[in-house]
Amino acid sequence: MQSEPDNGSIFRIYLPQVEASEVDAEARTPPDSAAEGCETILVVEDEEMIRTLLKRTLEGLGYRVLLAGHGGEALLTAERHEGPIDLLITDVVMPQMSGHELAERLAPLRPDMSVLYMSGYNEEMVVGQGHLDLESQFLQKPFHFKDVAKKVREILDKEMSVPAKDDRPAIVTERI
């Protein structure tokens, strides 16, 4: 550091030179176009940073994104939105209302909407504590945007290939 009165200061910072690793390069590589879409997604997350990250990621892939910070806001958003909402991405554990409770309350209003749950807790813990069932789509935080893009496209494509709910055969399962 150099400093002189009335002349200011000069700071020199020396950092070691390193080459970017393959992992860093892969993290900056955008997902392939197979993950792109045009559907509408409602993202419900109480952490603003995660909500913003998901919005940027999904809009960058062509999706229309509606945001809500909690369950009550999500219910209002879903009621006011005139078009379809193809996918709900919701945190499992939130103040006011859990993600599962939110999905159950939205089901009569949006019967064709798919749901993707996310949580910082692992899937076994979330299922084990009764927050979700084994058939639920789940993404554990922290996640990479490629994982989100892939999972969203997988869910939306799966729902498009399933017959209309009235045409589905009844499936009976038993747990022993």
ZIQUI-V305159 format. One record per backbone hydrogen bond with DSSP energy under -1.0 kcal/mol. NH is the residue of the N-H (numbers start at 1). CO is the residue of the C=O. If there is no record, write none. Layout:
nh co
NH CO
NH CO
This chain:
nh co
2 10
4 8
7 4
8 4
10 2
25 21
26 22
27 23
28 24
35 32
36 33
37 61
41 64
42 87
43 66
44 89
45 68
51 47
52 48
53 49
54 50
55 51
56 52
57 53
58 54
59 55
60 56
62 59
63 58
64 39
66 41
68 43
74 70
75 71
76 72
77 73
78 74
79 75
80 76
81 77
86 40
87 40
88 114
89 42
90 116
91 44
92 118
97 95
99 92
102 98
103 99
104 100
105 101
106 102
107 103
110 106
113 110
114 86
116 88
117 137
118 90
119 139
126 122
127 123
128 124
129 125
130 127
131 126
136 133
139 117
141 119
148 144
149 145
150 146
151 147
152 148
153 149
154 150
155 151
156 152
157 153
158 154
159 155
160 156
161 157
167 164
